[in-house]
Amino acid sequence: MTSKPVRVGAVGYGYWGPNLVRNLDKLPDADLVVACDASDSNLTKLSAAYPHVATTTDLDVMLAEYDLDAVVVATSAPSHFAVASRVIAAGKHCFVEKPLTLTSDDAAALVGAAEAAGTVLMVGHLMVYHSAIDWIKEYVDSGELGDVLYVYAQRLNLGKVRAEENAFWSLAPHDVSVILHLLGEDPVEVTASGGDYLREGVHDTVFANVRFASGRMAHIHVSWLDPHKVRRLTLVGSKKMLVFDDMQATEKIWIYDKGVVPTQALAYGQDIDLRFGDITVPFIKMSEPLAIEVQHFLDCCASGDTPRSDGRAGLRVVQVLEAVDVSMESGGTPARIDLEV
Ligand SMILES: NC(=O)c1ccc[n+]([C@@H]2O[C@H](COP(=O)([O-])OP(=O)(O)OC[C@H]3O[C@@H](n4cnc5c(N)ncnc54)[C@H](O)[C@@H]3O)[C@@H](O)[C@H]2O)c1
């Protein structure tokens, strides 16, 4: 709980913005004062649901006239840089939906601008606020899985097909941010290939293989063209294996006490034993990840603390996404990832 509610404005009330507005409206630490959208019809919908929130189509009016502490940005990805730059230039704390920007130069410029202005910059890497990911992070850090050898993530569905960014930029910020968060290691190289089956030049299906200096590997498969709705992450450790299935309502994490044990060779080809143990499903107390994320932003605005998904985390993810594009454009040759931060 912050001492006095943070005066917030919300920009972008399309598909995702209403979820941010719903949370801002109900959290006592936020005073949602004004909303801005380029579309009058979207603002009409907002006014019907939240008559006490002022509306404007003009971002400059929002920034100048409502004495805001902070602004949340849920406009389409190509506009993030321009909108967030103006928010930061006006001296407001800024939350930007993922991906932070569409180039690492723009992301680095936002990070520099927020640092110079002394304002909070946070990116909406929603999954790093998920209670199950918190649980997995603690489990990995405790060493229970052993060394994490490799990881793979799938984020698949039929739609929502976008034109302004490819499926990797749209979906994989969640997986990349979670994998960097869980492994705590910088990736060094990516090999990726994708298909633009639905809209020429916009990859709707991408397979990316990310390598880390330690030899770990992360495979990320995203698609808007798949028969199944899948949100799954698998971690294979040297002691145990873990599956996080976010499509399950309650039993989201499965731990497999399975592995391979080197043994004395008894006969040719018998120098490893397979170990099969229990499967456990821990109880995870769930809250809406978006409510946790928005509350974290409000807390950071009030305290000045650095968010878990700060601008630098956003920049790191954008650098990985760029490397995936470079690899895909060069026909799947490896692209180096040189994280600047
Ligand atoms: N965290 C998540 O799980 C999640 C899920 C979906 C979308 N998103 C992100 O949310 C953002 C918005 O996605 P969406 O699907 O809602 O897009 P959308 O196109 O449905 O909505 C964008 C809205 O922003 C408005 N807008 C665009 N440019 C503007 C500007 N310069 N000034 C004022 N209004 C402007 C549009 O009129 C529209 O109403 C994207 O960054 C997307 O990646 C996040």
The ligand as an SDF file (V2000), in Angstrom:
LIG
                    3D

 44 48  0  0  0  0  0  0  0  0999 V2000
    0.7630   -8.5340  -21.5460 N   0  0  0  0  0  0  0  0  0  0  0  0
    0.0240   -9.2290  -22.3830 C   0  0  0  0  0  0  0  0  0  0  0  0
   -0.2500  -10.4060  -22.1660 O   0  0  0  0  0  0  0  0  0  0  0  0
   -0.4920   -8.5650  -23.6040 C   0  0  0  0  0  0  0  0  0  0  0  0
   -1.5420   -9.1430  -24.3270 C   0  0  0  0  0  0  0  0  0  0  0  0
   -1.9930   -8.4950  -25.4690 C   0  0  0  0  0  0  0  0  0  0  0  0
   -1.3930   -7.3080  -25.8830 C   0  0  0  0  0  0  0  0  0  0  0  0
   -0.3540   -6.8000  -25.1650 N   0  0  0  0  0  0  0  0  0  0  0  0
    0.3300   -5.5710  -25.6150 C   0  0  0  0  0  0  0  0  0  0  0  0
   -0.5350   -4.4600  -25.4440 O   0  0  0  0  0  0  0  0  0  0  0  0
   -0.2560   -3.4860  -26.4530 C   0  0  0  0  0  0  0  0  0  0  0  0
   -1.5580   -3.1490  -27.1710 C   0  0  0  0  0  0  0  0  0  0  0  0
   -2.0110   -4.3030  -27.8370 O   0  0  0  0  0  0  0  0  0  0  0  0
   -3.5390   -4.3960  -28.2890 P   0  0  0  0  0  0  0  0  0  0  0  0
   -3.7230   -5.7780  -28.7670 O   0  0  0  0  0  0  0  0  0  0  0  0
   -4.4120   -3.8650  -27.2390 O   0  0  0  0  0  0  0  0  0  0  0  0
   -3.5320   -3.4060  -29.5390 O   0  0  0  0  0  0  0  0  0  0  0  0
   -4.7980   -2.7310  -30.1940 P   0  0  0  0  0  0  0  0  0  0  0  0
   -4.3670   -2.3170  -31.5630 O   0  0  0  0  0  0  0  0  0  0  0  0
   -6.0050   -3.5770  -30.0160 O   0  0  0  0  0  0  0  0  0  0  0  0
   -5.0340   -1.4230  -29.3160 O   0  0  0  0  0  0  0  0  0  0  0  0
   -4.1640   -0.3250  -29.3330 C   0  0  0  0  0  0  0  0  0  0  0  0
   -4.9610    0.9260  -28.9600 C   0  0  0  0  0  0  0  0  0  0  0  0
   -4.0480    2.0050  -28.8740 O   0  0  0  0  0  0  0  0  0  0  0  0
   -4.6070    3.1310  -29.5700 C   0  0  0  0  0  0  0  0  0  0  0  0
   -3.4640    3.9300  -30.0400 N   0  0  0  0  0  0  0  0  0  0  0  0
   -2.4990    3.5500  -30.9200 C   0  0  0  0  0  0  0  0  0  0  0  0
   -1.5840    4.5370  -31.0650 N   0  0  0  0  0  0  0  0  0  0  0  0
   -1.9720    5.5310  -30.2220 C   0  0  0  0  0  0  0  0  0  0  0  0
   -1.4220    6.7960  -29.9000 C   0  0  0  0  0  0  0  0  0  0  0  0
   -0.2720    7.2150  -30.4490 N   0  0  0  0  0  0  0  0  0  0  0  0
   -2.0840    7.5740  -29.0130 N   0  0  0  0  0  0  0  0  0  0  0  0
   -3.2450    7.1440  -28.4410 C   0  0  0  0  0  0  0  0  0  0  0  0
   -3.8080    5.9500  -28.7240 N   0  0  0  0  0  0  0  0  0  0  0  0
   -3.1760    5.1600  -29.5890 C   0  0  0  0  0  0  0  0  0  0  0  0
   -5.4630    2.5410  -30.6740 C   0  0  0  0  0  0  0  0  0  0  0  0
   -6.4770    3.4560  -31.0750 O   0  0  0  0  0  0  0  0  0  0  0  0
   -6.0240    1.2950  -29.9910 C   0  0  0  0  0  0  0  0  0  0  0  0
   -7.2430    1.5710  -29.3270 O   0  0  0  0  0  0  0  0  0  0  0  0
    0.8070   -4.0980  -27.3610 C   0  0  0  0  0  0  0  0  0  0  0  0
    2.0550   -3.6420  -26.9660 O   0  0  0  0  0  0  0  0  0  0  0  0
    0.6840   -5.5860  -27.0900 C   0  0  0  0  0  0  0  0  0  0  0  0
    1.9020   -6.2880  -27.3020 O   0  0  0  0  0  0  0  0  0  0  0  0
    0.0750   -7.3800  -24.0320 C   0  0  0  0  0  0  0  0  0  0  0  0
  1  2  1  0
  2  3  2  0
  2  4  1  0
  4  5  1  0
  4 44  2  0
  5  6  2  0
  6  7  1  0
  7  8  2  0
  8  9  1  0
  8 44  1  0
  9 10  1  0
  9 42  1  0
 10 11  1  0
 11 12  1  0
 11 40  1  0
 12 13  1  0
 13 14  1  0
 14 15  2  0
 14 16  1  0
 14 17  1  0
 17 18  1  0
 18 19  2  0
 18 20  1  0
 18 21  1  0
 21 22  1  0
 22 23  1  0
 23 24  1  0
 23 38  1  0
 24 25  1  0
 25 26  1  0
 25 36  1  0
 26 27  1  0
 26 35  1  0
 27 28  2  0
 28 29  1  0
 29 30  1  0
 29 35  2  0
 30 31  1  0
 30 32  2  0
 32 33  1  0
 33 34  2  0
 34 35  1  0
 36 37  1  0
 36 38  1  0
 38 39  1  0
 40 41  1  0
 40 42  1  0
 42 43  1  0
M  CHG  2   8   1  16  -1
M  END
$$$$
